[in-house]
Amino acid sequence: MEQRVLGRTGKPVSVVGLGTWQLGADWGDVKEADAIAVLDAAVASGVTFFDTADVYGDGRSEQLIGRYLKDRPDAGIFVATKMGRRAEQRPENYTLDNFRAWNDRSRANLGVDTLDLVQLHCPPTAVYDSDALYDALDTMVAEQRVAAYAVSVETCEEALAAIARPGVASVQIILNPFRLKPLEQVLPAAGRAGVGIIARVPLASGLLTGKYTRDTVFAADDHRAYNRHGEAFDQGETFSGVDYETGLEAAVEFGGLAPEGATPAQTALRWIIQQPGVTSVIPGARSVEQARANAAAAALPELPPAVLDGVRDLYDRRIRAQVHHRW
């Protein structure tokens, strides 16, 4: 699989990575054996980049990755984790002491002395302007607790603030055919600064697979059931912030853009990979088949201009009014 350098880390990662939120929690139950099988299938398909967080299943996702890598020490996997959601979301909680405590837990979960990359996990907006915060993160690097640090953001404005900081290695942001705003300023700014871009929620929480209908029932512990209006965390993390009914209709139309031999999901992933400035896209997978199909998107031919134009037209007609001004 194609490898791209992840911004200021200087390390190559696969253009299709693996998001592992679903292996921890909030997507329904995933048994440990199934989770390990997903990790193995991804690696066998060329994936070299796992994205996780300390709060996914209260550390379960990190622990599963740690167990997998202990058994596969030569797998060559770059692991990005996140921190900041283990405390109330207030700027005063983003301190060096808290960072060290959260870091100790993640290092133990993953079974490593130094984390490849730690990302602030969608912190309060005020945090991005704090010089003391970046000083604390620099200290974490100096102490060899982390090799590099980054941010996971909710809005384009937050992304631009982070990109301006010289120590930020990468920015993780929602980018998919239902979320085009990052193309305007964020990706160009990241490219100029040498900052990597990790694209998350690439399938709009599954909408872009085209598999859901009005009759689809999500488990009670699935965020697609309990966070449609931002009841638990930012609404944009669920269906990219798009109203479910609108998303279903738009997904049908998007499916009509898929080239012969590609699924709608693979088309969405291929679209993201093609955007200038994107380093890696991190779809989740709950099964071996999903992991393999997602990875296969990296080998698809580039989408033709007609498909790219079709995505833009679909967004402008059906999606823009709901999400463009918010994130």
C-alpha positions, 0 to 999 in steps of 0.5 A: 500500500502507498505510504505517505509521511505523516507531517512533522513526525517524519514517519511513513504511514499507509494511506488507509489506516485503521480507526479503532474507536469501534473496537473499544466502545460506542458502536455496539459490542465487538468481541476480543477475538473479533477485534484482534482478527480485524487488526490482523486483517488490516495489517495483512492488507497493508495497513501500517497505521492504527488510530486509537484513544485512551477513552475508547472503551475506557482503554480497551482499544489501546489494550487490544492494540497493545496485545496485538503488537506484543505478539507482532513486534515486527509488524511495523505499526505506527500507533496514534492515540489521544488524550484529554477526554478523561477529565471535564472539558475545561481548559484548566485541566490541560496541564503537564501533570494531567498529561503525564498521568494520562500518558502513563496510562496509555503507555501501559495499555499499549505496552510501550515506553514512548508513544509514536504520536499523542493527539489532544482529543478535540479539546475546548477551543480556548486550548488552541491559543495557550502557549503553556499547553504547547510548552507542556507538550514540548516537555512530554517530547523532551521527556521521551514520553511521546515521539510527537504530538498532534491535535484532533479537532472539531472545526476548521478554525481550530485546525488552522490555529493548531497548524500555526504552532511549530510543534504540531505534527499533524491534524486529525479532522472530519473529511468526507464527501459530506464534509468539504469545508477542510478543502478550502483552507485547512488542507492548503495550510497544512501542506504549506506548513508540512503538517500531516492530515488524518481524515476521520469519520470518512464514511459519515458514520456509515452513511456513505456505505449506502447500507442504511435505511429508515428502518435500520436499528442501531444498538442502544450503546451505539452513538448513532442511536444516542448522539444524533443531536449531540446529546453526548459529544459533538454532533458532528462526530455522528453522521458528520452532523448531517440529519439522518433522513437527509443523509440517507437520501444523499447517500443513495445519490452518492452511490450512483457516483461509484465507478464500476468495481468499487463500492460506495464506501471504497469510492468515499475512501478513494475520494479522500485519498485523492485530496491534496494534503491528506496523509491517511484516512482512518475508517473503522472496521467491525469485521475482517471483511470490512477491514480488507475492503477498506484497505482495497480502496488504496489500490483503486484508480483515481476517480475521474473529474466527473465523479469529483464534480458529482461529489461537489454538486451533491454537497452543495445541493443537499449537505452544505446548508446543514454543516458548512457554517458549523464546522 
